[in-house]
Amino acid sequence: MLDHIGVPVRDLALSKAFYETVLAPLGYGVVMELSPEITGSTGFVGFGRPGKPQFWITTGGPMSGVLHVAFMAENRAAVAAFHAAALVAGGRDNGGPGLRPHYHPNYYGAFVFDPDGHNVEAVCHRPE
């Protein structure tokens, strides 16, 4: 449904390193970087699969409230790898890998808080 989303972060370099680490197990990486000279404002880093940045971070003002974003995982092992990578990269646990049958019987997800306190999830909907 979504083409892309942008999220403001306090420290672009810190958040770039965090997301590079936690998105790698899901098959996502840095696809594009735009400098302040190009954008006329702040730098941007776009993550996704080759050729299509879908998740952007940029330096910005504080958000009101906490953003929730869920990244698709190919399988449950990728969800677990995402969670482990996030904790190593400085994320805070917000719900380890496991089934969430209150959403549907095959909903397998893991949740962490990123350096800005955003609730970041990896989810697999396949039965395994």
N, CA, C and O atoms as a MOPAC input file, in Angstrom:
PM7 MOZYME 1SCF
protein

 N      0.81700 1    -1.19100 1     0.00000 1
 C      0.00000 1     0.00000 1     0.00000 1
 C      0.86300 1     1.25800 1     0.00000 1
 O      0.58900 1     2.19200 1    -0.75400 1
 N      1.88700 1     1.29600 1     0.82300 1
 C      2.73500 1     2.47500 1     0.89400 1
 C      3.84600 1     2.40700 1    -0.15200 1
 O      4.42000 1     1.34500 1    -0.39300 1
 N      4.13900 1     3.54000 1    -0.76100 1
 C      5.26500 1     3.61400 1    -1.68000 1
 C      6.54800 1     3.86400 1    -0.90600 1
 O      7.56200 1     3.21100 1    -1.15300 1
 N      6.50800 1     4.81800 1     0.04100 1
 C      7.65000 1     5.07600 1     0.90200 1
 C      7.21700 1     5.89900 1     2.10200 1
 O      6.13000 1     6.47800 1     2.11600 1
 N      8.07400 1     5.94400 1     3.10200 1
 C      7.80100 1     6.70700 1     4.32000 1
 C      9.10100 1     7.36000 1     4.77100 1
 O     10.17600 1     6.78500 1     4.60200 1
 N      9.01100 1     8.54200 1     5.33700 1
 C     10.16500 1     9.25900 1     5.86900 1
 C     10.01800 1     9.46400 1     7.36100 1
 O      8.92800 1     9.75300 1     7.85500 1
 N     11.12200 1     9.31300 1     8.07600 1
 C     11.10400 1     9.41200 1     9.53100 1
 C     12.20500 1    10.37200 1     9.97900 1
 O     13.36200 1    10.20500 1     9.59300 1
 N     11.85900 1    11.37400 1    10.78800 1
 C     12.90100 1    12.25900 1    11.31800 1
 C     13.66600 1    11.56400 1    12.44400 1
 O     13.08000 1    10.85600 1    13.26300 1
 N     14.97800 1    11.77500 1    12.47100 1
 C     15.83200 1    11.22100 1    13.51400 1
 C     16.72500 1    12.33400 1    14.07600 1
 O     16.97400 1    13.33700 1    13.40700 1
 N     17.19400 1    12.14900 1    15.29000 1
 C     18.05800 1    13.16000 1    15.91200 1
 C     19.46800 1    13.13900 1    15.33900 1
 O     20.06400 1    14.19000 1    15.09900 1
 N     19.99700 1    11.94800 1    15.12100 1
 C     21.38600 1    11.78700 1    14.70000 1
 C     21.39400 1    10.89000 1    13.46600 1
 O     21.22700 1     9.67500 1    13.58100 1
 N     21.58600 1    11.47900 1    12.29200 1
 C     21.49200 1    10.73600 1    11.03500 1
 C     22.53000 1     9.61800 1    10.96200 1
 O     22.19800 1     8.50800 1    10.54600 1
 N     23.76000 1     9.87700 1    11.34800 1
 C     24.80500 1     8.85300 1    11.28200 1
 C     24.50100 1     7.68700 1    12.21800 1
 O     24.66200 1     6.52900 1    11.83300 1
 N     24.06300 1     7.97900 1    13.43900 1
 C     23.72800 1     6.93600 1    14.40500 1
 C     22.56600 1     6.08800 1    13.89700 1
 O     22.62000 1     4.85900 1    13.94900 1
 N     21.52800 1     6.73600 1    13.41300 1
 C     20.36000 1     6.00500 1    12.92700 1
 C     20.66800 1     5.23700 1    11.65100 1
 O     20.14700 1     4.13900 1    11.45200 1
 N     21.49900 1     5.79000 1    10.79000 1
 C     21.89500 1     5.06400 1     9.57300 1
 C     22.58800 1     3.76200 1     9.96600 1
 O     22.26600 1     2.70400 1     9.42600 1
 N     23.53500 1     3.83000 1    10.90000 1
 C     24.24600 1     2.62900 1    11.33900 1
 C     23.29200 1     1.61800 1    11.96300 1
 O     23.41100 1     0.41900 1    11.71400 1
 N     22.34000 1     2.09500 1    12.77600 1
 C     21.35700 1     1.21600 1    13.40700 1
 C     20.53400 1     0.49900 1    12.34000 1
 O     20.43000 1    -0.72700 1    12.36100 1
 N     19.95300 1     1.24300 1    11.41700 1
 C     19.08500 1     0.63400 1    10.41600 1
 C     19.85400 1    -0.23300 1     9.42200 1
 O     19.31200 1    -1.22700 1     8.93800 1
 N     21.09400 1     0.11200 1     9.10700 1
 C     21.90300 1    -0.76600 1     8.24900 1
 C     22.04700 1    -2.13700 1     8.90600 1
 O     21.95400 1    -3.16700 1     8.23900 1
 N     22.27200 1    -2.13900 1    10.20800 1
 C     22.45700 1    -3.38800 1    10.94300 1
 C     21.16600 1    -4.17900 1    11.07000 1
 O     21.15800 1    -5.38600 1    10.82400 1
 N     20.08400 1    -3.52700 1    11.44700 1
 C     18.85000 1    -4.27300 1    11.72600 1
 C     18.08000 1    -4.65900 1    10.46700 1
 O     17.32600 1    -5.63200 1    10.49000 1
 N     18.24700 1    -3.93400 1     9.38400 1
 C     17.51600 1    -4.26700 1     8.16200 1
 C     18.24600 1    -5.29000 1     7.29500 1
 O     17.62900 1    -5.91800 1     6.43500 1
 N     19.55100 1    -5.46700 1     7.50900 1
 C     20.31700 1    -6.43500 1     6.71400 1
 C     19.74300 1    -7.85200 1     6.79000 1
 O     19.64600 1    -8.50600 1     5.75100 1
 N     19.35300 1    -8.36500 1     7.98200 1
 C     18.79100 1    -9.71600 1     8.02100 1
 C     17.48100 1    -9.85300 1     7.23800 1
 O     17.07500 1   -10.96500 1     6.90000 1
 N     16.82400 1    -8.73500 1     6.95100 1
 C     15.56300 1    -8.75500 1     6.21600 1
 C     15.77700 1    -8.57000 1     4.71500 1
 O     14.82100 1    -8.59700 1     3.94000 1
 N     17.02900 1    -8.38300 1     4.30800 1
 C     17.33200 1    -8.21200 1     2.89700 1
 C     17.25400 1    -6.78200 1     2.40400 1
 O     17.22200 1    -6.53800 1     1.19800 1
 N     17.22200 1    -5.82400 1     3.33700 1
 C     17.14900 1    -4.41200 1     2.97100 1
 C     18.48400 1    -3.73100 1     3.28300 1
 O     19.20100 1    -4.14400 1     4.19500 1
 N     18.80700 1    -2.70400 1     2.53300 1
 C     20.03000 1    -1.95300 1     2.77700 1
 C     19.88800 1    -0.53500 1     2.27300 1
 O     18.81700 1    -0.13600 1     1.81600 1
 N     20.96500 1     0.22900 1     2.35200 1
 C     20.96300 1     1.59900 1     1.84400 1
 C     20.88500 1     1.53100 1     0.32200 1
 O     21.70600 1     0.88100 1    -0.32500 1
 N     19.89100 1     2.20900 1    -0.23700 1
 C     19.68600 1     2.24200 1    -1.68600 1
 C     20.10400 1     3.59000 1    -2.24400 1
 O     20.59200 1     3.67900 1    -3.37100 1
 N     19.91100 1     4.64400 1    -1.45200 1
 C     20.20200 1     5.98300 1    -1.93600 1
 C     20.50300 1     6.90600 1    -0.76500 1
 O     19.90800 1     6.79000 1     0.30600 1
 N     21.44000 1     7.82400 1    -0.98800 1
 C     21.72300 1     8.87600 1    -0.02300 1
 C     21.70800 1    10.19900 1    -0.76500 1
 O     22.27300 1    10.32700 1    -1.85100 1
 N     21.05400 1    11.17700 1    -0.16400 1
 C     20.97400 1    12.51400 1    -0.74300 1
 C     21.59300 1    13.50700 1     0.23000 1
 O     21.20900 1    13.56400 1     1.39900 1
 N     22.54100 1    14.28000 1    -0.25300 1
 C     23.23900 1    15.24500 1     0.59800 1
 C     22.38900 1    16.50100 1     0.77400 1
 O     21.46000 1    16.74300 1     0.00500 1
 N     22.71400 1    17.29700 1     1.79000 1
 C     22.01400 1    18.57000 1     1.96800 1
 C     22.13700 1    19.48000 1     0.74500 1
 O     21.22900 1    20.26000 1     0.46000 1
 N     23.25100 1    19.38500 1     0.02600 1
 C     23.42900 1    20.21100 1    -1.16600 1
 C     22.39300 1    19.85600 1    -2.24100 1
 O     21.94400 1    20.72800 1    -2.98400 1
 N     22.02600 1    18.60800 1    -2.31900 1
 C     21.04300 1    18.16000 1    -3.31500 1
 C     19.62800 1    18.51700 1    -2.88900 1
 O     18.82900 1    18.98000 1    -3.70300 1
 N     19.31600 1    18.30000 1    -1.60700 1
 C     17.94000 1    18.49800 1    -1.14100 1
 C     17.63200 1    19.93400 1    -0.76400 1
 O     16.47000 1    20.33800 1    -0.73500 1
 N     18.66500 1    20.70300 1    -0.47600 1
 C     18.43800 1    22.07200 1    -0.04400 1
 C     18.05400 1    22.17600 1     1.41800 1
 O     17.75800 1    23.27000 1     1.90000 1
 N     18.05200 1    21.07200 1     2.12600 1
 C     17.73400 1    21.10300 1     3.56000 1
 C     18.69900 1    20.18500 1     4.29800 1
 O     19.85600 1    20.54600 1     4.51400 1
 N     18.23400 1    19.00400 1     4.68600 1
 C     19.08100 1    18.06100 1     5.41800 1
 C     19.41800 1    16.88100 1     4.52300 1
 O     18.86300 1    16.74700 1     3.43300 1
 N     20.31300 1    16.03500 1     4.97200 1
 C     20.61900 1    14.81400 1     4.24100 1
 C     19.52600 1    13.77600 1     4.44400 1
 O     18.80400 1    13.80300 1     5.44100 1
 N     19.41500 1    12.86700 1     3.49500 1
 C     18.44400 1    11.78800 1     3.54400 1
 C     19.15000 1    10.47300 1     3.25800 1
 O     20.07200 1    10.42600 1     2.44400 1
 N     18.72500 1     9.40500 1     3.92200 1
 C     19.21100 1     8.06200 1     3.63400 1
 C     17.98400 1     7.19700 1     3.36500 1
 O     17.07600 1     7.11500 1     4.19200 1
 N     17.96600 1     6.54600 1     2.18700 1
 C     16.84300 1     5.69900 1     1.80100 1
 C     17.22100 1     4.23300 1     1.81900 1
 O     18.20900 1     3.83400 1     1.20300 1
 N     16.43200 1     3.42500 1     2.52700 1
 C     16.65100 1     1.99000 1     2.63900 1
 C     15.59500 1     1.24100 1     1.83500 1
 O     14.47900 1     1.72600 1     1.64900 1
 N     15.95900 1     0.06500 1     1.36600 1
 C     15.02200 1    -0.79300 1     0.66000 1
 C     15.77700 1    -1.91700 1     0.00200 1
 O     16.86800 1    -2.29500 1     0.42900 1
 N     15.17800 1    -2.44600 1    -1.04500 1
 C     15.85100 1    -3.43600 1    -1.88000 1
 C     16.40300 1    -2.69400 1    -3.08100 1
 O     15.93300 1    -1.60000 1    -3.39400 1
 N     17.39100 1    -3.26300 1    -3.76500 1
 C     18.03400 1    -2.55200 1    -4.87700 1
 C     17.04700 1    -1.88400 1    -5.83100 1
 O     16.11300 1    -2.50600 1    -6.33700 1
 N     17.29300 1    -0.59000 1    -6.05700 1
 C     16.49100 1     0.17100 1    -7.00000 1
 C     15.26400 1     0.85200 1    -6.43100 1
 O     14.64300 1     1.65300 1    -7.13000 1
 N     14.87900 1     0.56500 1    -5.17300 1
 C     13.63800 1     1.14400 1    -4.64400 1
 C     13.76500 1     1.50400 1    -3.17000 1
 O     13.49200 1     0.66800 1    -2.30800 1
 N     14.18100 1     2.75200 1    -2.86000 1
 C     14.17500 1     3.15800 1    -1.45500 1
 C     12.73800 1     3.33800 1    -0.98000 1
 O     11.94600 1     4.03200 1    -1.61700 1
 N     12.41300 1     2.71000 1     0.13700 1
 C     11.04600 1     2.78500 1     0.66400 1
 C     10.98200 1     3.34600 1     2.07400 1
 O      9.93700 1     3.83800 1     2.50200 1
 N     12.08600 1     3.27700 1     2.79300 1
 C     12.12600 1     3.76400 1     4.16400 1
 C     13.24000 1     4.79300 1     4.24200 1
 O     14.41500 1     4.46400 1     4.08000 1
 N     12.86400 1     6.03800 1     4.49100 1
 C     13.82000 1     7.15800 1     4.50300 1
 C     13.98500 1     7.68600 1     5.91600 1
 O     13.02500 1     7.76300 1     6.68200 1
 N     15.22500 1     8.05200 1     6.25200 1
 C     15.47000 1     8.78400 1     7.49600 1
 C     16.14500 1    10.10100 1     7.13400 1
 O     16.88900 1    10.19000 1     6.15800 1
 N     15.87100 1    11.11200 1     7.93700 1
 C     16.46300 1    12.42800 1     7.74300 1
 C     16.53200 1    13.13000 1     9.08700 1
 O     15.72700 1    12.85200 1     9.97600 1
 N     17.48000 1    14.03000 1     9.24200 1
 C     17.55800 1    14.80600 1    10.46900 1
 C     16.36100 1    15.74400 1    10.51000 1
 O     16.06200 1    16.43100 1     9.53300 1
 N     15.68600 1    15.76300 1    11.64100 1
 C     14.50300 1    16.60900 1    11.74200 1
 C     14.17600 1    16.92600 1    13.17300 1
 O     14.83800 1    16.46200 1    14.10200 1
 N     13.15800 1    17.71400 1    13.33700 1
 C     12.69900 1    18.07400 1    14.66500 1
 C     12.04900 1    16.89100 1    15.34600 1
 O     11.72400 1    15.89500 1    14.70000 1
 N     11.86200 1    16.99600 1    16.64000 1
 C     11.25600 1    15.89100 1    17.37600 1
 C      9.81200 1    15.66200 1    16.94200 1
 O      9.07200 1    16.59900 1    16.64300 1
 N      9.44100 1    14.39700 1    16.91900 1
 C      8.05700 1    14.03000 1    16.61300 1
 C      7.24600 1    14.07300 1    17.89600 1
 O      7.78600 1    13.93300 1    18.99400 1
 N      5.98000 1    14.26400 1    17.74700 1
 C      5.06800 1    14.15400 1    18.87600 1
 C      4.53100 1    12.73000 1    18.86300 1
 O      3.83900 1    12.33000 1    17.92700 1
 N      4.84500 1    11.97700 1    19.88900 1
 C      4.43000 1    10.58500 1    19.91900 1
 C      5.49400 1     9.68200 1    19.32100 1
 O      6.58600 1    10.13000 1    18.97100 1
 N      5.16300 1     8.41800 1    19.21200 1
 C      6.09400 1     7.41400 1    18.72000 1
 C      5.56000 1     6.83300 1    17.42400 1
 O      4.38100 1     6.49500 1    17.31900 1
 N      6.43300 1     6.72300 1    16.44500 1
 C      6.08900 1     6.11400 1    15.17200 1
 C      6.20300 1     4.59400 1    15.28800 1
 O      7.08600 1     4.08900 1    15.98100 1
 N      5.32700 1     3.87700 1    14.62400 1
 C      5.44700 1     2.42100 1    14.50800 1
 C      5.60800 1     2.08100 1    13.04500 1
 O      4.81100 1     2.51200 1    12.21200 1
 N      6.63900 1     1.30600 1    12.72500 1
 C      6.84600 1     0.84200 1    11.35700 1
 C      7.16900 1    -0.64300 1    11.42100 1
 O      7.94100 1    -1.08600 1    12.27100 1
 N      6.56400 1    -1.41400 1    10.50400 1
 C      6.79700 1    -2.85600 1    10.44100 1
 C      7.39900 1    -3.20700 1     9.08900 1
 O      6.87100 1    -2.82700 1     8.04400 1
 N      8.51000 1    -3.93600 1     9.11900 1
 C      9.18300 1    -4.37600 1     7.91100 1
 C      8.85300 1    -5.83800 1     7.65500 1
 O      8.83900 1    -6.64700 1     8.58200 1
 N      8.58500 1    -6.17800 1     6.38900 1
 C      8.26700 1    -7.54900 1     6.01400 1
 C      9.52000 1    -8.40700 1     6.08100 1
 O     10.59000 1    -8.00900 1     5.62200 1
 N      9.36700 1    -9.58200 1     6.65500 1
 C     10.43700 1   -10.57000 1     6.70200 1
 C     10.00800 1   -11.78600 1     5.88800 1
 O      8.83200 1   -12.15000 1     5.87100 1
 N     10.95900 1   -12.40200 1     5.22200 1
 C     10.66800 1   -13.56800 1     4.38400 1
 C     10.29700 1   -14.79400 1     5.19800 1
 O      9.52400 1   -15.63800 1     4.74500 1
 N     10.85500 1   -14.89300 1     6.41200 1
 C     10.58500 1   -16.07200 1     7.23500 1
 C     10.81700 1   -15.72000 1     8.70500 1
 O     11.27100 1   -14.62500 1     9.03700 1
 N     10.49600 1   -16.66800 1     9.56600 1
 C     10.62300 1   -16.42500 1    11.00400 1
 C     12.07600 1   -16.29400 1    11.44500 1
 O     12.37100 1   -15.56600 1    12.39300 1
 N     12.97800 1   -16.98600 1    10.77300 1
 C     14.39300 1   -16.85700 1    11.11200 1
 C     14.87400 1   -15.42900 1    10.87800 1
 O     15.68700 1   -14.91800 1    11.64700 1
 N     14.38700 1   -14.78900 1     9.83600 1
 C     14.76700 1   -13.39500 1     9.56100 1
 C     14.22400 1   -12.47100 1    10.65100 1
 O     14.88500 1   -11.50000 1    11.01800 1
 N     13.03800 1   -12.76000 1    11.16900 1
 C     12.48200 1   -11.96500 1    12.27500 1
 C     13.40300 1   -12.06600 1    13.49300 1
 O     13.72300 1   -11.06000 1    14.12700 1
 N     13.82000 1   -13.27900 1    13.80500 1
 C     14.70600 1   -13.48300 1    14.95000 1
 C     16.05800 1   -12.80100 1    14.72800 1
 O     16.61300 1   -12.21000 1    15.65400 1
 N     16.58900 1   -12.88100 1    13.50300 1
 C     17.87400 1   -12.23900 1    13.19800 1
 C     17.75700 1   -10.72500 1    13.29500 1
 O     18.67600 1   -10.06500 1    13.78000 1
 N     16.63100 1   -10.16400 1    12.83800 1
 C     16.36700 1    -8.72800 1    12.96500 1
 C     16.42600 1    -8.32400 1    14.43600 1
 O     17.10600 1    -7.36100 1    14.79000 1
 N     15.72100 1    -9.05100 1    15.28400 1
 C     15.64400 1    -8.71700 1    16.70300 1
 C     17.02600 1    -8.77900 1    17.35000 1
 O     17.40900 1    -7.87100 1    18.08800 1
 N     17.77100 1    -9.84200 1    17.07700 1
 C     19.11600 1    -9.97900 1    17.64000 1
 C     20.02400 1    -8.85200 1    17.15100 1
 O     20.77700 1    -8.27800 1    17.93700 1
 N     19.95800 1    -8.53300 1    15.86500 1
 C     20.79300 1    -7.45900 1    15.31000 1
 C     20.42900 1    -6.11900 1    15.93100 1
 O     21.30700 1    -5.30000 1    16.20200 1
 N     19.15300 1    -5.89500 1    16.15600 1
 C     18.70800 1    -4.63100 1    16.74200 1
 C     19.24900 1    -4.45600 1    18.15600 1
 O     19.66600 1    -3.35800 1    18.52500 1
 N     19.24700 1    -5.50900 1    18.94000 1
 C     19.75100 1    -5.40400 1    20.30800 1
 C     21.25100 1    -5.14700 1    20.31300 1
 O     21.74400 1    -4.37600 1    21.13700 1
 N     21.97800 1    -5.78100 1    19.40600 1
 C     23.41700 1    -5.55400 1    19.29300 1
 C     23.70000 1    -4.11700 1    18.84500 1
 O     24.68000 1    -3.50800 1    19.27400 1
 N     22.83400 1    -3.58300 1    17.97800 1
 C     23.03300 1    -2.24000 1    17.42600 1
 C     22.55900 1    -1.13200 1    18.36400 1
 O     22.61800 1     0.04400 1    18.00400 1
 N     22.09700 1    -1.48400 1    19.54600 1
 C     21.68900 1    -0.47100 1    20.51200 1
 C     20.19700 1    -0.28800 1    20.65800 1
 O     19.74900 1     0.58600 1    21.40000 1
 N     19.42300 1    -1.09600 1    19.96400 1
 C     17.96800 1    -1.03600 1    20.12300 1
 C     17.55600 1    -1.60100 1    21.47000 1
 O     18.29100 1    -2.36400 1    22.09600 1
 N     16.36900 1    -1.21300 1    21.89900 1
 C     15.82100 1    -1.73000 1    23.16100 1
 C     14.66700 1    -2.67000 1    22.85100 1
 O     13.82400 1    -2.37300 1    22.00400 1
 N     14.63300 1    -3.79300 1    23.53500 1
 C     13.59900 1    -4.80200 1    23.31200 1
 C     12.21000 1    -4.23800 1    23.59600 1
 O     11.99800 1    -3.52900 1    24.57900 1
 N     11.27700 1    -4.56800 1    22.71800 1
 C      9.87600 1    -4.20100 1    22.92900 1
 C      8.97900 1    -5.38900 1    22.61300 1
 O      7.79500 1    -5.21600 1    22.32300 1
 N      9.53300 1    -6.58400 1    22.66900 1
 C      8.77600 1    -7.80600 1    22.40200 1
 C      9.56200 1    -8.72100 1    21.48700 1
 O      9.67700 1    -8.46600 1    20.28900 1
 N     10.10100 1    -9.78600 1    22.05400 1
 C     10.94200 1   -10.70300 1    21.29900 1
 C     10.19200 1   -11.47800 1    20.24100 1
 O      8.96500 1   -11.42100 1    20.17200 1
 N     10.93100 1   -12.20600 1    19.41000 1
 C     10.32500 1   -12.97200 1    18.32700 1
 C      9.30300 1   -13.97200 1    18.86300 1
 O      9.55600 1   -14.68800 1    19.83100 1
 N      8.15300 1   -14.00100 1    18.21500 1
 C      7.13300 1   -14.96000 1    18.61600 1
 C      5.83000 1   -14.74000 1    17.88100 1
 O      5.62400 1   -13.73300 1    17.20300 1
 N      4.95700 1   -15.72100 1    18.04100 1
 C      3.62500 1   -15.62500 1    17.44400 1
 C      2.79800 1   -14.59000 1    18.18100 1
 O      2.89000 1   -14.45100 1    19.40100 1
 N      1.99500 1   -13.87200 1    17.43000 1
 C      1.02300 1   -12.91700 1    17.97400 1
 C     -0.34900 1   -13.32700 1    17.42800 1
 O     -0.89200 1   -12.65200 1    16.55200 1
 N     -0.91300 1   -14.43200 1    17.94100 1
 C     -2.14900 1   -14.97600 1    17.36600 1
 C     -3.36400 1   -14.06200 1    17.52800 1
 O     -4.39300 1   -14.28500 1    16.89100 1
 N     -3.25400 1   -13.04200 1    18.36800 1
 C     -4.37000 1   -12.09700 1    18.49500 1
 C     -4.51800 1   -11.26600 1    17.21900 1
 O     -5.57300 1   -10.67100 1    17.00100 1
 N     -3.47400 1   -11.21100 1    16.36100 1
 C     -3.58400 1   -10.54300 1    15.05900 1
 C     -4.09800 1   -11.53400 1    14.01600 1
 O     -5.07700 1   -11.25500 1    13.32300 1
 N     -3.45000 1   -12.67500 1    13.90300 1
 C     -3.92800 1   -13.81600 1    13.12300 1
 C     -3.02300 1   -14.99800 1    13.46200 1
 O     -1.94200 1   -14.79600 1    14.01400 1
 N     -3.43600 1   -16.22700 1    13.14800 1
 C     -2.70600 1   -17.41300 1    13.61500 1
 C     -1.23300 1   -17.48800 1    13.19900 1
 O     -0.43800 1   -18.08900 1    13.92200 1
 N     -0.84200 1   -16.90800 1    12.07700 1
 C      0.53300 1   -17.02200 1    11.60600 1
 C      1.34500 1   -15.74300 1    11.78300 1
 O      2.44100 1   -15.63600 1    11.23300 1
 N      0.83600 1   -14.77500 1    12.53400 1
 C      1.54100 1   -13.50700 1    12.72100 1
 C      2.73700 1   -13.73400 1    13.63600 1
 O      2.57600 1   -13.97200 1    14.83300 1
 N      3.94100 1   -13.65900 1    13.06300 1
 C      5.17000 1   -13.88100 1    13.81400 1
 C      5.98900 1   -12.59500 1    13.74000 1
 O      6.44800 1   -12.21600 1    12.66300 1
 N      6.17500 1   -11.92900 1    14.86200 1
 C      6.84300 1   -10.63800 1    14.84900 1
 C      7.80900 1   -10.46300 1    16.00600 1
 O      7.83300 1   -11.24200 1    16.95900 1
 N      8.60300 1    -9.41000 1    15.88400 1
 C      9.51400 1    -8.97900 1    16.94800 1
 C      9.55700 1    -7.46400 1    16.91100 1
 O      9.46700 1    -6.86000 1    15.84200 1
 N      9.69400 1    -6.84900 1    18.07300 1
 C      9.61400 1    -5.39800 1    18.21500 1
 C     10.82000 1    -4.85500 1    18.98200 1
 O     11.27600 1    -5.46100 1    19.95100 1
 N     11.32600 1    -3.71200 1    18.53800 1
 C     12.39700 1    -3.00500 1    19.24200 1
 C     12.11800 1    -1.51200 1    19.17500 1
 O     11.36900 1    -1.03800 1    18.32100 1
 N     12.73700 1    -0.78600 1    20.09500 1
 C     12.75200 1     0.67100 1    20.01900 1
 C     14.07500 1     1.08200 1    19.39800 1
 O     15.12900 1     0.60000 1    19.81300 1
 N     14.03400 1     1.97700 1    18.39800 1
 C     15.25700 1     2.47000 1    17.75400 1
 C     15.88000 1     3.57600 1    18.61100 1
 O     15.34300 1     3.88700 1    19.67400 1
 N     16.99800 1     4.17900 1    18.18300 1
 C     17.65000 1     5.21100 1    19.00300 1
 C     16.77800 1     6.41600 1    19.33100 1
 O     17.04800 1     7.12600 1    20.30000 1
 N     15.72200 1     6.66100 1    18.52600 1
 C     14.82300 1     7.77900 1    18.79700 1
 C     13.55500 1     7.35900 1    19.53000 1
 O     12.67500 1     8.18600 1    19.76700 1
 N     13.45500 1     6.09200 1    19.88700 1
 C     12.28400 1     5.60100 1    20.60300 1
 C     11.15200 1     5.14300 1    19.70900 1
 O     10.06900 1     4.83400 1    20.20600 1
 N     11.37200 1     5.08900 1    18.38600 1
 C     10.33700 1     4.59400 1    17.48000 1
 C     10.20200 1     3.08000 1    17.63500 1
 O     11.19200 1     2.37700 1    17.83700 1
 N      8.97800 1     2.59100 1    17.53900 1
 C      8.67300 1     1.17200 1    17.66500 1
 C      8.84600 1     0.51300 1    16.30000 1
 O      8.03900 1     0.73000 1    15.39700 1
 N      9.89600 1    -0.28900 1    16.14900 1
 C     10.24300 1    -0.89500 1    14.87100 1
 C     10.02100 1    -2.40100 1    14.96700 1
 O     10.44000 1    -3.04400 1    15.92900 1
 N      9.36000 1    -2.94500 1    13.96100 1
 C      8.95800 1    -4.34800 1    13.96700 1
 C      9.42900 1    -5.04200 1    12.69600 1
 O      9.52600 1    -4.43100 1    11.63200 1
 N      9.71800 1    -6.32600 1    12.83000 1
 C      9.85200 1    -7.21000 1    11.67200 1
 C      8.74500 1    -8.24200 1    11.81600 1
 O      8.50400 1    -8.74500 1    12.91300 1
 N      8.06400 1    -8.56400 1    10.70900 1
 C      6.93900 1    -9.48100 1    10.77100 1
 C      6.93300 1   -10.42700 1     9.58700 1
 O      7.24100 1   -10.04500 1     8.45800 1
 N      6.57500 1   -11.67000 1     9.87100 1
 C      6.38700 1   -12.69300 1     8.84900 1
 C      4.96300 1   -13.22200 1     9.01300 1
 O      4.53900 1   -13.53400 1    10.12600 1
 N      4.23100 1   -13.32200 1     7.91700 1
 C      2.85100 1   -13.78800 1     7.96800 1
 C      2.69900 1   -15.23400 1     7.49000 1
 O      1.59100 1   -15.76900 1     7.44900 1
 N      3.80300 1   -15.84900 1     7.13800 1
 C      3.76600 1   -17.21300 1     6.61100 1
 C      3.77200 1   -18.24300 1     7.72900 1
 O      4.41000 1   -18.04000 1     8.76200 1
 N      3.06300 1   -19.34600 1     7.52500 1
 C      3.16000 1   -20.43200 1     8.51100 1
 C      4.51200 1   -21.13400 1     8.35100 1
 O      4.96900 1   -21.36400 1     7.23100 1
 N      5.14200 1   -21.46900 1     9.46500 1
 C      6.42900 1   -22.18500 1     9.40600 1
 C      6.52200 1   -23.15500 1    10.53300 1
 O      7.52500 1   -23.85600 1    10.66300 1

